[in-house]
Structures are given as structure tokens and as C-alpha cells.
Amino acid sequence: MGNESKLIISSLNNELIDDINMTNDFFELYGRVVPSLQSGRWSYKEVFFNKTRKTRFPDDKLDWSQYINQEDKALFLAYMNNTCIGQIRIIKDWNRFCYIESISTKKEYRGSGVGTLLLNKAEEWAKQRQLIGMSLETQDDNLGACRFYVKQGFSLGGVDTLKQSYNPNIETTLYWYKVFK
């Protein structure tokens, strides 16, 4: 039996706009990253919750035409058998980093390498623009995402304890960076 399924990554165009929020599935929050700064270097420990909970981000409602054929921003969608299973949304930031505004993979494809392929696509895009690395932010209670970014070569570069003050569930916003060699 041959492998019929082939993953395709497409740049956003008008025909694909309806697929953008298709990958916005629920995910599990099962632990927290507790950062600590010592002599100018960040480290952290993982603390597991007694009980996991599910959450999802609200669907983004942006002017998606702003991401089509632009030099300073892009949105890539991952497809398997014509079904959208992942996406990454990126911008060229003022600090010469490629800022990842959003990345998501459909629940049933998590752990299958789709997120890695999307990050690779973003890295390629960033290097074409002579950017120095990639950056993103997560909340401290999204341990799964933090572990994924560390596995992809990101390092904790900063912490903000006030950014999410309106949200009682989030203590800290974490800033992750991957500097290109």
C-alpha cells in the first residue's frame, strides 16, 4: 500500500481564507512553566496541575487580505488530502525577528510533525528576508506549547507578569526566541 497522503504547505490566497480558523481546536493545559532569572539567564521548572483543563483561543477575525502576497507578513496553511490541518501566521517585526503571531495544528495531527514543518517554512521565509531569528509568546500555563518550542530550538528570553492582568488564569506571558546561527 502506497502512502497516498502528502502534506502540502500553501501561502494564503483568497480561495483559502475560509480555512484559516479550521485548525483552531481545543488543547489541554496540564502544567505551568515557572521561570527564574539568575545572573541574566532565564531558566524554568515545570509544575503539573492536579487536574487538566481544555481551552481554545477565540477565532481570529482579521483582514486576511493583509497577509496575501506581502513582503512583511505571511500566513501558511498545511493541507493533507485537501483538508486544512495546520497554519502559521508571521510578521517581520521591528527588531529583525520573524514574530509568530499564531501557530496551530488540528488535534488529531498534533505530534505528527506538522508544526515542525510550519516552523521550518516560517524560518525559510525569515531567512529570505535576512531576519536574525524567530520569536513568539506563550502563556505560562501552556506547558505543551512551551515544550514544543524548546524542542524546536527556542529559548526563553523574557517574561511579563502584567500583560495578561485581565485574565485570572494567566500569571505570566513568556517570550521565546530562536536566533539563527
C-alpha positions in Angstrom: 0.0 0.0 0.0 1.5 3.4 -1.1 1.4 6.5 1.0 -1.4 8.4 -0.6 -1.3 11.3 1.9 1.0 14.1 1.1 1.4 17.2 3.2 1.2 20.5 1.2 2.0 23.9 2.6 0.3 26.8 0.8 0.6 30.5 1.1 -2.6 32.2 1.9 -4.7 33.3 -1.1 -8.4 34.4 -1.4 -9.6 30.9 -2.0 -8.1 29.6 1.2 -9.3 32.3 3.6 -12.2 30.2 4.9 -9.8 27.5 6.1 -7.8 29.8 8.4 -9.7 29.0 11.7 -10.3 25.3 10.8 -7.2 24.4 12.8 -8.3 26.2 16.0 -9.0 23.1 18.1 -9.1 22.8 21.9 -5.9 21.9 23.6 -5.0 20.6 27.1 -3.5 22.7 29.8 -1.7 20.3 32.1 1.1 22.3 33.7 2.8 25.6 34.0 6.3 27.0 33.3 7.8 28.8 36.4 10.6 31.0 35.1 13.5 32.3 37.1 16.2 34.8 36.2 19.7 34.3 37.6 22.7 36.3 36.5 21.0 37.5 33.4 19.9 33.9 32.3 16.4 32.5 32.2 15.7 29.0 33.4 12.4 27.4 34.5 10.9 24.5 36.1 7.7 22.6 35.2 4.8 22.3 37.6 2.0 19.9 36.8 -1.6 20.7 37.6 -3.7 18.3 39.7 -6.4 18.4 37.1 -6.0 19.2 33.4 -8.4 21.5 31.6 -9.2 22.2 27.9 -9.2 25.6 26.3 -9.1 27.2 22.9 -8.3 30.6 21.6 -11.1 32.7 20.1 -11.2 32.6 16.3 -9.2 35.4 14.8 -11.2 37.9 12.8 -8.6 39.9 10.9 -8.4 41.4 7.5 -6.9 38.4 5.9 -6.1 40.2 2.6 -3.3 41.9 4.6 -1.5 38.5 4.6 -1.7 37.8 0.9 1.5 38.4 -1.2 3.0 40.8 1.3 6.7 41.3 1.9 6.4 41.9 5.7 3.8 39.3 6.7 2.6 35.9 5.7 0.2 33.1 6.5 0.9 29.5 5.5 -1.7 26.7 5.7 -0.8 23.0 5.8 -3.1 20.6 3.9 -3.5 16.8 4.0 -5.8 15.3 1.4 -7.3 18.8 0.7 -8.1 19.3 4.4 -6.5 22.2 6.3 -4.7 20.7 9.3 -2.4 23.5 10.4 -1.4 27.1 10.0 1.2 29.6 10.9 0.9 33.4 10.8 4.0 35.5 10.8 5.2 39.1 10.5 8.5 40.8 10.1 9.0 42.6 13.4 10.8 45.9 14.0 13.6 44.1 15.8 14.5 41.9 12.8 12.9 38.9 14.2 10.1 36.9 12.5 7.3 37.2 15.0 5.0 34.2 15.1 1.5 35.7 15.7 -0.2 32.3 15.7 0.6 28.6 15.0 -1.9 25.7 15.3 -2.4 22.1 14.3 -5.6 20.2 14.2 -5.9 18.0 17.3 -5.6 14.7 15.5 -2.4 15.7 13.8 -0.5 17.1 16.9 2.8 15.3 17.4 2.9 14.2 13.7 5.5 16.8 12.6 3.0 19.4 11.0 4.0 22.1 13.5 7.7 21.5 12.8 7.1 21.8 9.0 5.2 25.0 9.5 8.0 26.5 11.7 10.6 25.4 9.0 8.5 27.3 6.4 8.5 30.4 8.7 12.2 30.1 9.2 12.8 29.9 5.4 10.6 33.0 4.9 12.5 34.8 7.6 15.9 33.9 6.2 14.9 35.1 2.8 14.2 38.5 4.4 17.6 38.5 6.2 15.9 38.4 9.6 18.0 37.3 12.6 15.6 34.8 14.2 12.1 34.0 15.2 10.1 35.0 18.3 6.8 34.3 19.8 4.9 34.4 23.1 3.0 31.8 25.2 1.2 31.9 28.5 2.9 30.2 31.4 0.0 27.7 31.7 0.5 26.2 28.2 3.2 23.7 29.1 2.6 21.6 25.9 3.3 24.6 23.6 6.4 25.6 25.7 7.8 22.1 25.4 7.2 22.1 21.7 9.1 25.4 21.2 12.0 24.3 23.3 12.2 21.1 21.2 12.3 23.3 18.1 15.3 25.2 19.4 13.6 28.2 21.1 15.0 29.7 24.3 13.2 31.6 27.0 14.2 35.3 26.5 11.9 37.2 28.7 8.8 37.3 31.0 6.0 39.7 31.6 3.8 39.4 34.7 1.4 42.2 33.9 0.5 41.8 30.2 -2.4 39.3 30.9 -3.6 41.0 34.2 -7.2 40.9 32.9 -7.1 37.1 32.8 -7.2 35.4 36.3 -5.9 32.1 34.8 -2.7 33.5 33.4 0.1 34.6 35.7 2.8 35.2 33.2 3.5 35.7 29.5 6.7 34.1 28.3 8.8 35.3 25.3 10.6 32.7 23.3 13.4 33.3 20.8 15.3 31.2 18.2 18.3 33.1 16.9 19.6 31.9 13.6 23.3 30.8 13.5 
